[in-house]
Amino acid sequence: MPFDIEPFNRLRQIIAVLRSPEGCAWDRKQTHKSILPYLVEETYEVVEAVENADSDDLREELGDLLCQVVFHCRLAEEAGEFDINDSINGISQKLISRHPHVFDKKRDLNPKEVRDQWEKIKVEEGDGKSVLGGIPKSAPALLKAFRFGEKAAGVGFDWQKPLEVMDKVKEEIQEIEAEIKSGDKDHLEEEIGDLLFVTASLARKLEINPEQALNKTLTKFAKRFAYIEIKVKESGRKFGDFTLDELESFWQEAKE
């Protein structure tokens, strides 16, 4: 079947054919829930392509992600719920309503003011919903901590300066030290959570995404630890045969 039309509608028609009785048995079998893992997987692959600054991978992964979006919309269209044009019109209207400084009364706003304005308008449009609403429960906890801080800041509940957050970080560390001495595991867990949350707030105030920052650190740790594993393997000995100081020396070599 020829698809001599512009690319986006070509993709829509391909998926419609795959879902048709003359199409693919696998595609016909899928539901919103069954293809959800692929949506998550493709999203993470887009993130990885961005972090690797690989434009070829990014082009491909964005196409894969778009395919998932169009597939979900096709399922909804078949069920008589909505189609992709409804989704596109919805986001278009949202972008216009939440950028009044561009599409209504022109104003020069800095990025922070734009973000805060977005959150305020979102609350006003939410018909009384919580300021902290709209964040998926399944989102990574560190990302949720970052977004909770953004949303609270949008309505004025925030520290003024990063150094004020640093004072809170130091306070939380002191409370952890106290709980370690007390041996109260439940309270210690609570204080560790408080420290992680306020650290995410510190990152936000410094305009750093904590999820990305942690991922970079994990990648760095994995590379350096791989070097330690190589050195241990080359020695013919096992990890347990080395002292912590010896392993630390390998770590320092990896850093260099």
BELJOGI-V207225 format. One record per helix or strand of 3 or more residues. SS is the DSSP state (h for helix, s for strand). FROM is the first residue (numbers start at 1). TO is the last residue. If there is no record, write none. Layout:
# BELJOGI-V207225
ss: (SS	SS)
from: (FROM	FROM)
to: (TO	TO)
This chain:
# BELJOGI-V207225
ss: (h	h	h	h	h	h	h	h	h	h	h	h	h)
from: (7	25	36	55	84	100	111	141	162	185	210	239	244)
to: (19	29	51	78	97	103	125	154	182	205	235	241	255)
